[in-house]
Amino acid sequence: MKVHGLIMSPNVRKVIVALNAKGIAFENIQVFPGTHTPEFLKISPRGMIPAFEDGDFAFSDSAVIMEYLEEKFPETSLMPSGPKNRALSRWFTEYGGSVVFPPCGTIFTQLMANPYYFKRPTDQAAVDDAITEKLPPILDYLESHVPDTGFLFGELGVADISLLSPFINAEYGGYEIDAAKWPQMAAYYQRGKAHPAFMSTLIEEDKLRQAIMAQAS
Ligand SMILES: N[C@@H](CCC(=O)N[C@@H](CS)C(=O)NCC(=O)O)C(=O)O
């Protein structure tokens, strides 16, 4: 099985953390965001990472890939049981991808990717908007939903992975969840990062991050 995409991308990381949590072996093919070669567009028609290959079957989108993994390898399940909890799990997965990811992505792009890799200026107004306007209501909402201990449905699942992964990128841009304002979220984020599936991913990711940063400087 092959995951196409840069591990530092929040959406690629989601798939890799899910694979690690399930204990499934895979190969990570480093495809940078914005790769629009005809070959890559065949497996990811929107030209976005991640894309996934399982033998001669290939497709894209992190949420779809995680659902596929869940159906193909149900043994270590990353989804709760019962229609209500499964609906909630899908909702938080969607919320992570469509609502949490954009402002966290902005912080990462503007404060890490642009200055250190692309050598482009930082759009400070976009960063300020992400930090002061976009993220607070998101954190307020999540603060009332995340548990005191463990994860949304007990063990780490796709919903947690989807909510937490974007914050890793925000942290690369220097953002920290304010534990005085959002204590539950700050603690939940630290628990997520300390989970073996996240930890092993972040160790691999750090090697690549250092290499990219070294090349860029
Ligand atoms: N809904 C997609 C979003 C994927 C996505 O936004 N990927 C970004 C990197 S994190 C990307 O490929 N951006 C390049 C582009 O927009 O051209 C998923 O969850 O896989």
The ligand as an ORCA input file, in Angstrom:
! r2SCAN-3c Opt
* xyz 0 1
  N     -10.269     17.072      1.262
  C      -8.918     16.761      0.916
  C      -8.074     18.015      1.053
  C      -6.640     17.755      0.642
  C      -5.803     19.013      0.664
  O      -6.297     20.132      0.887
  N      -4.512     18.815      0.434
  C      -3.623     19.953      0.339
  C      -2.375     19.723      1.215
  S      -2.801     19.581      2.927
  C      -3.149     20.075     -1.095
  O      -2.899     19.097     -1.766
  N      -3.029     21.316     -1.573
  C      -2.531     21.591     -2.880
  C      -3.537     22.255     -3.754
  O      -4.567     22.740     -3.242
  O      -3.265     22.343     -4.957
  C      -8.388     15.633      1.827
  O      -8.811     15.572      2.977
  O      -7.571     14.825      1.361
*
